């Protein structure tokens, strides 16, 4: 069962609508749907909230450490609340998926994603869930940094928002531990 959902992104208005911030954007939409608000908590260096999804209390975290240091917030939160990595889901942008595609998986490497790399290092585990929102790839790895720190095109944004809506619909099932059926549903969309 998922008891902590972490949305990855960078703090600050200049990053708000960028591809790299889809994790923040999804958590903002989820919080709005659940009628909760985020507050900054200095001990976690994160904006935090909690809500009840299904019959479970789920904590929402948006690290405010910048992407490359996301593990600081996630590990501090996990230690404080005694949460195991397999009860954590990280929501992040995925270059290897086209805009509009959303996938769920457990474990694996960081795939070059600096936020995931830092979380893996701080948790000393890869065994957390990842809700991967496709943002596409610029086609040249030397252009990745500029690409993820820019807003998507209007057409791509429509696809990304639709994928976020589909993902949010599946979160109750994910939190309830219905992982296989959610994966099957998402992966056949």
C-alpha positions as CSV (number, residue, x, y, z in Angstrom):
1,X,0.0,0.0,0.0
2,X,1.2,3.5,-0.9
3,X,1.2,5.9,2.1
4,X,3.4,8.6,0.7
5,X,3.2,10.2,-2.7
6,X,6.1,12.4,-3.7
7,X,5.8,14.8,-6.7
8,X,9.2,15.9,-8.1
9,X,9.8,19.4,-9.4
10,X,11.8,22.6,-8.8
11,X,10.6,25.4,-6.6
12,X,10.0,28.9,-8.0
13,X,7.7,30.5,-10.5
14,X,10.2,30.2,-13.3
15,X,9.9,26.4,-13.2
16,X,6.2,26.1,-12.4
17,X,5.0,25.1,-15.9
18,X,8.1,23.2,-17.1
19,X,8.2,19.5,-18.1
20,X,10.4,18.8,-15.1
21,X,7.6,19.9,-12.8
22,X,4.9,17.5,-13.8
23,X,5.2,15.8,-10.4
24,X,4.4,19.0,-8.6
25,X,1.6,19.7,-11.0
26,X,0.0,16.3,-10.5
27,X,0.2,16.6,-6.7
28,X,-1.3,20.1,-6.9
29,X,-4.2,18.7,-9.0
30,X,-4.6,15.7,-6.6
31,X,-4.6,18.1,-3.5
32,X,-7.2,20.3,-5.2
33,X,-9.4,17.3,-5.9
34,X,-9.1,16.1,-2.3
35,X,-9.7,19.5,-0.9
36,X,-6.4,19.8,0.9
37,X,-3.6,22.4,0.9
38,X,0.2,22.3,1.1
39,X,2.2,23.9,3.8
40,X,6.0,24.2,4.0
41,X,7.6,22.1,6.7
42,X,11.2,23.1,7.4
43,X,12.3,19.8,9.0
44,X,11.6,18.1,5.6
45,X,12.5,21.0,3.4
46,X,9.2,20.2,1.6
47,X,5.6,21.4,1.0
48,X,3.5,18.7,2.7
49,X,-0.1,17.8,3.0
50,X,-2.2,14.7,3.8
51,X,-5.5,13.4,2.7
52,X,-7.7,10.3,3.0
53,X,-7.8,8.2,-0.2
54,X,-10.0,5.2,0.0
55,X,-9.7,4.2,3.6
56,X,-6.1,5.2,4.0
57,X,-4.3,8.4,5.1
58,X,-1.9,9.4,2.3
59,X,0.9,11.9,2.8
60,X,1.8,14.2,-0.1
61,X,5.2,15.7,-0.4
62,X,6.7,18.3,-2.8
63,X,10.5,18.6,-2.0
64,X,11.6,22.3,-2.1
65,X,15.3,21.4,-2.4
66,X,15.5,21.5,-6.2
67,X,15.3,18.3,-8.2
68,X,18.9,17.2,-7.7
69,X,18.5,17.1,-3.9
70,X,15.0,15.5,-3.7
71,X,16.4,12.6,-1.7
72,X,17.0,14.9,1.3
73,X,13.3,15.6,1.7
74,X,12.1,12.1,0.9
75,X,14.6,10.3,3.2
76,X,13.9,12.7,6.1
77,X,10.2,12.2,5.7
78,X,10.5,8.4,5.4
79,X,12.7,8.2,8.5
80,X,10.4,10.5,10.6
81,X,7.3,8.5,9.7
82,X,9.0,5.1,9.5
83,X,7.9,4.6,6.0
84,X,9.5,1.8,3.9
85,X,10.6,2.5,0.3
86,X,7.9,0.1,-1.0
87,X,5.2,2.3,0.5
88,X,6.4,5.4,-1.4
89,X,5.4,6.5,-4.9
90,X,7.5,9.1,-6.8
91,X,5.6,11.0,-9.5
92,X,8.1,12.3,-12.1
93,X,8.7,13.4,-15.7
94,X,9.9,10.6,-18.1
95,X,11.9,11.5,-21.2
96,X,11.6,7.9,-22.6
97,X,7.8,8.2,-22.8
98,X,5.9,10.4,-25.3
99,X,3.6,13.1,-24.0
100,X,0.3,11.6,-23.0
101,X,1.7,8.3,-21.8
102,X,1.7,7.4,-18.1
103,X,3.2,4.3,-16.7
104,X,3.6,2.8,-13.2
105,X,6.5,0.6,-12.1
106,X,8.3,-0.5,-9.0
107,X,12.0,-0.4,-8.7
108,X,14.6,0.0,-11.4
109,X,17.4,2.5,-12.0
110,X,17.3,6.2,-12.3
111,X,17.5,6.3,-16.1
112,X,19.6,9.5,-15.9
113,X,16.9,11.3,-13.9
114,X,18.7,13.3,-11.2
115,X,15.8,13.4,-8.8
116,X,15.5,9.7,-8.8
117,X,19.3,9.3,-8.6
118,X,19.3,11.3,-5.4
119,X,16.3,9.5,-3.9
120,X,17.8,6.1,-4.6
121,X,21.1,7.3,-2.9
122,X,19.3,8.7,0.2
123,X,16.9,5.8,0.7
124,X,19.6,3.2,-0.1
125,X,16.9,1.5,-2.1
126,X,15.3,1.4,-5.6
127,X,12.2,-0.5,-4.3
128,X,9.8,2.5,-4.5
129,X,7.0,2.9,-7.0
130,X,7.3,5.4,-9.9
131,X,4.4,7.0,-11.6
132,X,6.1,8.1,-14.9
133,X,4.5,10.9,-16.9
134,X,5.8,11.1,-20.5
135,X,7.2,14.4,-21.6
136,X,9.0,13.2,-24.7
137,X,12.7,13.6,-25.6
138,X,14.4,16.4,-27.5
139,X,16.3,13.9,-29.6
140,X,19.7,14.9,-28.5
141,X,20.9,14.1,-25.0
142,X,22.9,17.4,-24.9
143,X,19.6,19.3,-25.2
144,X,17.9,17.4,-22.3
145,X,18.5,20.0,-19.5
146,X,17.1,22.9,-21.5
147,X,14.2,20.8,-22.7
148,X,13.0,19.7,-19.3
149,X,13.4,23.2,-17.9
150,X,11.0,24.6,-20.5
151,X,7.3,24.5,-20.8
152,X,5.9,21.9,-23.3
153,X,4.2,23.1,-26.5
154,X,0.5,23.7,-26.3
155,X,-0.2,20.4,-28.1
156,X,2.1,18.4,-25.8
157,X,0.6,20.2,-22.7
158,X,-2.9,19.0,-23.6
159,X,-1.5,15.4,-23.8
160,X,0.4,15.7,-20.5
161,X,-2.6,17.1,-18.7
162,X,-4.8,14.3,-20.0
163,X,-2.2,11.8,-18.8
164,X,-2.2,13.5,-15.4
165,X,-6.0,13.2,-15.2
166,X,-5.8,9.4,-16.0
167,X,-3.1,9.0,-13.4
168,X,-5.1,10.8,-10.7
169,X,-8.1,8.5,-11.5
170,X,-5.8,5.5,-10.8
171,X,-4.3,6.8,-7.5
172,X,-7.1,5.3,-5.2
173,X,-6.3,1.9,-6.8
174,X,-2.6,2.4,-6.4
175,X,-2.9,3.4,-2.8
176,X,-5.1,0.4,-2.1
177,X,-2.4,-1.9,-3.4
178,X,-4.2,-2.8,-6.7
179,X,-0.9,-2.4,-8.5
180,X,-1.3,-5.1,-11.2
181,X,-4.7,-4.0,-12.3
182,X,-3.7,-0.3,-12.4
183,X,-0.6,-1.2,-14.4
184,X,-2.6,-3.3,-16.8
185,X,-5.1,-0.4,-17.2
186,X,-2.5,2.3,-17.6
187,X,-0.3,0.3,-19.9
188,X,-3.1,-0.5,-22.3
189,X,-4.4,3.1,-22.6
